[in-house]
Amino acid sequence: MNASFLDHAFDLSFPEQLDPKSIAYLNGEFLALEEAKVSVLDRGFLFADGIYEVVPVYRRNPFLWKNHLRRLVRSLAAIQLACPLSEEDWTELVHQMIEHQPFDDQFIYLQITRGSARRDHAFPQKLRPTVFAMATEFHRPGQADRENGLKAITVDDERWLRCDIKSVALLANVLARQKAVEQGAHEAILIRDGVVTEGASSNIWLVVAGELLGHPRNNLALEGIRYGLIEELAKGCGLKLSLRERSPDDLARASEVLLSSATKELLAITSINQAPVAQGQPGPVFQKLRAAYDKAIEMQCPRAQLAKAASPTG
């Protein structure tokens, strides 16, 4: 091995964007994020053998938490990993994480892996899963993004065939998103065998002939937590919504293109492959759904109510 590599002083400094003293959770213990460490033999590190969830928190209230919890349990079952905590314990953990943080709007990141063992593809027996949680401040999409929309590109969907599992194995998504960033775009819209599936880190919605179109619930796309919410909001706004396969032609003739995710909430895509979507501005369907989305946050996460948490431990 090259001696210069062995002599290299690796940069072990903490990422500037994160507070090393912020409280995280690891395997039953609350501790400073900089102190949270897992084994190099953890199967999440070696095989990406695990799942995750990202829970947005508004005014110290976890938004749509029960939906996130159901998907977490569903993803664990899909990879044959026994759920390490009860629903009550998950809920208490999330509330305690919220209360440990200084900011009212935040994200709670949860990750569960199969645990540490000798490297072997088959499941080792009697492993203790690794359970990790951390929180970061949530800066909601600004007025500029709401008024101007986002830019996107289209790329081939090269992911595996179980995209319905919220797996930590996100390399294909990472590469697609990086391609978008390198082209000055915010998101990559994925297309597989002539079907628009979703974004690299979001769900994609098209407005075609006045109808809101989403990808069907199947293994080729992750059912975002906002799926059910968008269905509910669309109904309340008097919008027709269908979940069916969308073609690149549908994308090209769409009068509006929207994306939804925990981090971006609901935003319009106004440019695809450097060409404007319709007039290149957020449209009326977006405006209706965006107003309804904000109202849903106000209703479920009222300013005067603080999420009730158990007494911090550890």
Number of C-alpha atoms within 10 A of each C-alpha: 5 6 7 8 9 9 8 8 8 8 6 6 8 11 9 7 7 13 14 16 11 17 24 23 22 20 15 12 14 22 16 16 20 16 13 18 9 15 12 11 14 21 24 24 16 13 16 16 20 26 23 22 21 19 23 26 27 23 20 25 24 23 20 17 17 13 15 19 16 13 20 23 18 16 21 23 13 16 14 11 19 13 15 17 12 10 14 8 11 14 18 17 21 26 22 21 25 28 20 16 18 12 17 17 19 23 25 21 18 20 19 25 24 27 21 20 17 9 13 10 10 6 14 14 7 9 12 14 20 21 20 21 23 23 27 20 16 16 11 14 13 9 9 9 14 18 14 16 22 23 24 24 23 19 19 15 22 14 18 11 11 14 17 18 24 22 24 18 18 16 12 14 18 14 14 25 23 17 18 22 16 9 15 14 19 18 25 29 26 22 19 16 9 12 20 28 25 26 27 25 22 24 23 23 28 26 22 17 11 14 15 22 21 24 23 16 14 12 13 21 23 23 21 22 21 21 18 12 16 22 18 13 21 19 12 12 14 9 16 13 19 13 13 12 14 20 15 14 11 17 20 16 15 20 22 27 29 23 23 22 19 19 16 15 16 24 23 29 29 24 21 21 17 13 13 13 23 16 11 19 18 24 21 11 20 20 15 16 19 19 13 19 19 12 13 15 17 13 10 14 20 15 14 6 11 14 18 13 17 14 9 13 9 7
